[in-house]
Amino acid sequence: MPTVDRASYRNRGGFLQRLISAYKARRFFTKVGANLVVKASAEFRVVDHAVLEVGDNVTIQDYSFFQLTMPEPKVFIGNNTVIGRRSIITAKNRISIGNDVLIGSDVQIIDHGHGMRRDMPIRLQKADIGFVEIGDDVWIGAGAKILMNVKVGDGAVIGANSVVLTDIPEYAIAVGSPARVVKYRD
């Protein structure tokens, strides 16, 4: 009898996992492809008019946190994409994640920031709102942060604990804080 790798994200789970995924799909998502896996501990805070769409074979791991808040939040996740444990995706405008994307644990993807004018406390200022666009076949290492107004090109690799503040070209390997391109995939 072959051994089952229960630790792999490729393990789609059993009957109870399918029930949990189906409930969360109906409750929080506006469009869902086939074979969505959402772990029980994944948390969603979503305003009524938010758009949260995922393609086929998407896995959202344990303790992931999605926050889609005012004014017009939209999150699009392509086919065969994995959101790692304890990752945070927070949108006020638009975050798009392509097909075949692997997002490691503890990754943060954020499309907005705080205003920082000097004439009033930061907590009272309106948010600066942008976007995040992540292409296809991207690997984002554990602990990385992708901040607003950034495009990560197809095939790019973002190193663990990197902070992405500017666009990353296709097939680039970027590391550091702030992230910078160190080479390109072969």
C-alpha positions in Angstrom: 0.0 0.0 0.0 1.5 3.4 -1.0 2.1 5.9 1.8 0.1 9.2 1.8 1.9 12.4 2.3 -0.5 14.1 4.7 1.8 17.1 5.1 1.8 18.2 1.4 -0.4 21.0 0.1 -1.2 18.6 -2.7 -3.2 16.5 -0.2 -6.7 17.7 -1.0 -8.1 16.3 2.4 -11.1 14.1 3.0 -14.9 14.5 3.4 -14.7 17.0 6.3 -12.2 19.2 4.4 -14.5 19.2 1.4 -17.4 20.4 3.7 -15.3 23.1 5.2 -14.1 24.3 1.8 -17.6 24.3 0.4 -19.0 26.3 3.3 -16.2 28.9 3.0 -16.6 29.1 -0.8 -20.3 29.9 -0.4 -19.8 32.3 2.5 -16.9 34.4 1.3 -16.1 33.9 -2.4 -17.9 35.5 -5.4 -16.5 32.9 -8.0 -14.9 29.6 -7.3 -13.2 27.1 -9.7 -13.1 23.3 -9.2 -11.2 21.7 -6.3 -10.8 24.6 -3.9 -9.2 23.7 -0.6 -9.7 26.2 2.2 -8.4 25.0 5.6 -10.7 25.4 8.6 -8.4 28.0 10.3 -8.2 30.3 7.3 -9.9 33.6 8.2 -11.9 36.0 6.0 -13.0 39.5 6.7 -14.9 40.7 3.7 -17.2 43.7 3.0 -20.5 42.9 1.3 -19.6 44.2 -2.1 -16.1 42.7 -2.2 -15.0 40.5 -5.1 -13.0 37.4 -4.2 -12.5 35.0 -7.2 -10.3 31.9 -7.4 -9.6 29.5 -10.3 -9.3 25.7 -10.3 -7.1 23.7 -7.8 -6.4 26.6 -5.4 -5.3 25.8 -1.9 -5.5 28.2 1.0 -3.5 26.9 3.9 -4.0 27.1 7.7 -4.2 30.4 9.5 -4.2 32.4 6.2 -6.0 35.8 6.6 -7.9 37.7 3.9 -9.1 41.2 4.5 -11.1 42.9 1.8 -12.2 46.2 3.0 -13.5 49.6 1.7 -13.6 51.2 -0.8 -13.7 48.6 -3.7 -11.8 45.5 -2.8 -11.1 42.8 -5.5 -8.9 39.8 -5.2 -8.3 37.4 -8.2 -6.4 34.2 -7.7 -5.6 32.0 -10.8 -5.5 28.2 -11.3 -3.1 25.9 -9.4 -2.1 28.5 -6.9 -1.2 27.9 -3.2 -1.5 30.4 -0.4 0.9 29.4 2.4 0.3 29.1 6.1 -0.3 32.3 8.0 -0.1 34.4 4.9 -2.0 37.7 4.8 -3.8 39.2 1.7 -5.4 42.6 2.4 -7.0 44.6 -0.3 -8.8 48.0 -0.5 -8.6 48.1 -4.3 -7.2 45.2 -6.5 -4.8 42.3 -6.0 -4.4 39.8 -8.8 -2.4 36.6 -8.4 -1.8 34.5 -11.6 -1.8 30.8 -12.4 0.7 28.3 -10.9 1.9 30.7 -8.1 3.4 29.2 -5.0 3.2 31.6 -2.0 5.2 30.5 1.0 4.2 30.8 4.7 4.0 34.1 6.4 3.8 36.1 3.2 2.0 39.5 3.1 0.4 41.0 0.0 -1.0 44.5 0.6 -2.4 47.0 -1.9 -2.5 50.0 0.4 -0.6 52.0 3.0 -1.1 54.8 5.5 -1.0 58.5 4.7 2.0 60.2 6.3 1.5 63.9 6.1 2.9 65.9 9.0 -0.2 68.0 9.7 -2.3 65.3 11.4 -1.8 62.0 13.2 -1.2 59.0 10.9 -4.1 57.1 12.4 -6.5 59.9 11.2 -5.2 60.0 7.6 -6.9 58.3 4.7 -5.1 55.3 3.2 -3.0 55.5 0.1 -4.6 52.9 -2.2 -2.9 51.1 -5.1 -2.8 47.6 -6.6 -0.7 44.5 -6.7 -0.3 42.3 -9.7 1.5 38.9 -9.6 2.1 37.1 -12.8 2.0 33.4 -13.6 4.5 30.8 -12.4 5.8 33.0 -9.6 7.4 31.6 -6.4 7.2 33.9 -3.3 9.4 32.7 -0.5 8.4 32.5 3.2 8.1 35.8 5.0 8.2 38.0 1.9 6.2 41.2 1.7 4.7 42.5 -1.6 3.6 46.1 -1.1 1.3 48.4 -3.1 1.8 49.5 -6.7 4.0 46.6 -7.6 3.9 44.2 -10.6 5.8 40.9 -10.2 6.4 39.5 -13.7 5.7 36.0 -15.0 8.2 33.4 -13.8 9.8 35.6 -11.1 11.2 34.3 -7.8 11.0 36.4 -4.6 13.4 35.3 -1.9 12.4 34.6 1.6 11.9 37.6 3.8 12.3 40.0 0.9 10.3 43.3 0.8 9.1 44.1 -2.7 8.7 47.9 -3.2 9.2 48.2 -7.0 8.3 46.1 -10.1 10.1 42.8 -10.6 10.7 41.8 -14.3 9.8 38.4 -15.8 12.0 35.5 -14.7 14.0 37.7 -12.3 15.2 36.4 -9.0 14.9 39.2 -6.4 16.0 39.1 -2.8 16.6 41.5 0.1 15.0 44.5 1.8 14.2 46.3 -0.4 14.2 43.5 -3.0 16.6 43.8 -5.9 17.2 41.5 -8.9 20.3 39.4 -8.4 19.9 37.2 -11.5 17.4 35.6 -13.9 16.1 32.0 -14.1 17.9 29.8 -16.6 
